[in-house]
Amino acid sequence: MNRVKSSASFLLYLLCISAFFASLNQNIYSPIIPIIRDSFQVSITMVNLSVSIFIFITAIMQIVFGSIIDFKGARTILIPSIILTIIASIGCAITSNFTVFLICRILQAVGTAAIPLIAATTIGTVFQGEQRGSAMGTYQTMLSIAPAVAPVLGGFIGEKYNYPGVFWLLVAVSVILFITNWLYFPEDRIGSKKELSGKTLISHYASIFKSKVGSSILILSFFAFFLYFSFIVYLPILLTDYYQLSIQVVGLLYLPMAISLIIGSMTFKTIQSKISQKKLFITGNIVLALSVILFAVIHSNTLIGVTVALILHGISIGILTPLFATMIANEFEHNRGSAMGMFNFIRYMGMAVGPIVSGLLLAHFKPTVVFAIFGGFFIFLSFGMLIRISKTSIKIVPKQENLK
């Protein structure tokens, strides 16, 4: 097949659709967990293990792929990753052995882990200035849609065609993405491909943490997603134990946060060219912290108040994620892949640690106290990081023509 030269706008949507598919791989799995358990006749603990391993592998591979992208190029990783995803998805669809299924699911995680990272890194390379922020907003919007759409799609296909139907769908989509990316994804343009050694890898990542802007964004990203997932895991407990709601209704109450994430990302895309990064930074972090404090105060009083807190929290996360990604992309022009990989890795670690720490605290203290402390801490942390960043010059890349 001959490659075709693509415009920047077409490449953006190809990247966004590819990243959407990667998120689909993770989120489409949740509604078919009971089917997986019954089909393979294993415990729910083993099925949950397949979920945890997928997330853990995805997190680790962000660091691995980040440096390879910087040293060898994005296309070098993208095409083999999609091929691996196709093979692993076929394995998941045809096997009747849970151990083989688990191994294929791990390989699927390795394959899909590269795609969102490559998308964000390539956007940072192709787009500049205000256009970079707008492109990051579009990218994050697509990623936000996947968690809302994927469970519905997974449940529908799983009910009609069992779990193999879900994975055959992923195979079909992967093949389409492989052909499209093979034709349209640009060739790597690494001037002099450097040797990737342990020493250069350590110095590569050390430079990210030495940057005040970079390390501050990483710290805030960790705690932002720490709070987000603390919300997610506590919400069903609150709604079922305190408000005595059914599981079906509990599922519906996740929609406000999912939709508000999309609204937040679209809002960032619209206003990022009109409002300075500093103002967006302050506003987004304050709204996030206040949403946590609001939840702490009213969570046991009114469902409407809980819904408002969730919407505010979702909007703030929807704004902050592309903002942080844009700031990271601006700050690290020469090792952008590694920086974006570390950014994604830190976010995943926040997702993993948040439920554990909040669960331990909620076992000993009242939710009002725990979430009030979380919100107050995040306010002080945000202003501390703002002061730290303000002592340096945040890089705003000037607007220039996109690559054609």
C-alpha positions, 0 to 999 in steps of 0.5 A, a space after each residue: 500500500 502506498 502512503 498518502 500525505 494528509 493535512 493537519 486537520 485530517 490527521 487530528 481527527 484520525 488521531 482523535 478517532 484512534 485514541 477514542 478506539 483505545 479508550 473504547 478497548 478499556 471501557 467496553 469491557 465493564 458491562 460484560 464482566 458477568 458474562 466473562 465470569 460465567 463463560 470461563 467459570 471463574 471467580 469475580 476476583 479473577 475477572 476484576 484482576 483482568 481489569 486491574 492488570 489492563 490499567 496497570 499495564 497501560 500505565 507502565 507502558 506510557 513511560 516505556 513508549 514515551 521515550 521510544 517515541 522521542 528516540 525512534 519516532 511515533 510511527 515506529 510504535 503505532 503500526 506494530 501496536 495496532 497489529 498487536 491489538 488485532 492479534 490480541 483481540 482475536 485471541 480474546 474472541 476465540 479462546 475458551 481458556 481464561 489464562 489465555 484470555 488474560 494473556 491476550 488481554 494483557 497484550 491488548 493493553 500493551 497495544 492500545 496503551 501507545 495510541 493515546 500517547 502517540 495522539 497527544 504527542 503528535 498533536 503537540 508536534 503538528 500544532 502550535 500556539 492557540 491551535 495546539 490548545 484547540 486540538 488538545 481540546 478536541 482530542 480530550 473531548 473524544 476521550 471523554 465520549 468513550 467512557 459514556 458510549 463504550 459501556 452502552 455499546 458493550 452491554 448491547 453487543 454482549 447481550 446479543 453476541 456474548 463476549 466474543 462479539 465485543 472482541 470481534 468488533 474490536 478486531 474489525 475497528 483495529 483493522 480499519 485503523 491499521 489501514 487508515 494509519 498506514 496510509 495517512 500517519 506521517 513518517 517519523 522525522 527524527 533527525 538523528 536517532 539516538 541510542 536508547 540506554 538506561 543512562 539516557 532514559 534516566 537523564 531524559 525523565 530527570 529533566 522532566 522533574 527538574 522543570 518547575 512547570 513540568 513537576 508542578 503539573 505532574 503533582 496537580 495531575 496526580 491529585 486531580 485524578 486521585 480526587 476524581 476516582 475517590 468520587 467514582 468509587 464512593 458514589 455507588 456506596 453513598 447512593 445505595 447505602 444512604 439513599 437506598 437507590 437501585 443499581 440501575 438508578 446509580 448507573 444513571 447518576 454517573 451520566 452527569 459527570 460523564 457529560 460534564 467531562 465532555 462539556 469541560 473539554 469542549 469549553 476548554 477548546 472554545 475559550 483557551 484562545 480567549 483566556 490566559 493559561 494562568 486564569 484557566 489554571 486558577 479557575 479550573 483548580 479552584 472549581 475542582 477543589 470547591 466541588 469536593 468541598 461542596 460534596 463534603 457539605 451536602 452529600 448526605 442532604 440532597 441528591 440535587 446537591 450531589 448532582 451539582 457537585 458531580 457536574 462541577 467536578 466533571 467540568 473542572 476535570 474536563 478543562 484541566 486535563 487538556 490544559 495540563 496536556 497543552 502546558 506539558 507539550 509547550 514546556 517540553 519541545 524536545 522530549 515531548 513523548 517522554 513528558 506526555 508519557 509521564 503525564 499519563 502515567 502519573 494520572 493513572 497512578 492517581 486513579 489507582 491510589 485515590 480509591 485505596 487511600 480514600 477507602 482507608 480514610 472513609 473506614 475511620 472518618 466521616 465522609 464530610 471530614 475526608 472530602 473537606 480535607 481533600 478539597 482544602 488540601 487541593 486548594 492549598 496545593 494549587 496555589 502553592 504550585 501556581 506560586 512555584 510556576 509563576 517564578 518561571 516563565 510558562 512557555 506559550 508557543 506562538 501561533 504559526 501555520 500548521 504542517 500540511 
